[in-house]
């Protein structure tokens, strides 16, 4: 558990700890499986087994994942002290998750619950788009009783994604955590995370943004569904009027950033040859938060976020290994991102 005296997290995240299973696929696979390309679909065990059977025999990689966990892991790789709360099962995958999180230098506030650890099957098509199928497993049992209010109260930032709004117990836990963050001056960061999340929780997300969020991250599609128009630059400005710092990501066209009562800017994407877009948004969030924590201007925080996201899409998977993390940190020090 996190030692608040010696190990206060600058960024405290609550998320779904999932074991990621990555495999190559093509558009015909996505169609045959009845999936919506480029989105996350919640699935049950039966459907998950059917998808795994469909891709049986293909090369697969396994990693410690989940949207918020990815962001915490990358922040830790960049030297920012982070902690993660969530639930894993009392199974071998849960034990592996604890070990991997420790290896990644993220403080664990994970709870253990009887049952299976959640997993996410990530299908990557030749255009590097990823289609995710998530079995939450015991993740969905995270509730208000698992929230460590004292840890959130002393953090600089509290981070979560829209995926955590998909079960009633998780939603209630987040509401309790947000209340503690607001009461204690911990800045609340909301990463919308998926267009389907907006469709499922449109009105609640608006209420959340209007009343409880300090930093908002969304991509172009998410912003369009939230606001009803397709203009990332305008969207970032409208969202910033909610008294937030808003970052609207526009894939290869960069991102649009706005700050309530302050500046607005457009940031170009950092150009690289992409291999796998898995985790691009999660790593953008990590880079952006790194910039805010270190007092960067809005523009420079966005440039750094684009740089970090670009480095992750050059490889397979959503996290940097030790060597890649060292290279990214060197790039940050040498200001390759400017």
Secondary structure, 3 states (H helix, E strand, C coil): CCCCCCCCCCEEEECCCEEEEEEECCHHHHHHCCCCCCCEEECCHHHHHHHHHHCCCCCEEEEEECHHHHHHHHHHHCCCCEEEEEEEECCHHHHHHHHHHHHCCCEEEEEEECCCCEEEEEEECCCCCEEEEEECHHHHHCCHHHCCHHHHHCCCEEEEEHHHHCCHHHHHHHHHHHHHHHHHCCEEEEECCCHHHHHHHHHHHHHHHHHHCCEEEEEHHHHHHHHCCCCHHHHHHHHHCCCCEEEEECHHHCEEEEECCCCEEEECCCCCCCCCCCCHHHHHHHHHHHHHHCCCCHHHHHHHHHHHHHHHHCCCCCCCCHHHHHHHHHHHHCCCCC
